[in-house]
């Protein structure tokens, strides 16, 4: 699924494809915003970690799980 993270005072948002479920990403974001951790930590599909200080978060947009399309069909 696609996750977009807006960071204060940064001109671009962070976009990553996460292999985590919607519930997992939502739980991690809620914990970070509740002050349980000082960093929002998410992992993309390739195993890379994205760390963002929670006091710099502007927004987090969690997309629907993406379905990979195969083939050359006209829709």
Helices and strands as residue ranges (DSSP letters): E 2-7, E 14-17, H 22-33, E 39-43, E 49-53, G 54-56, E 57-62
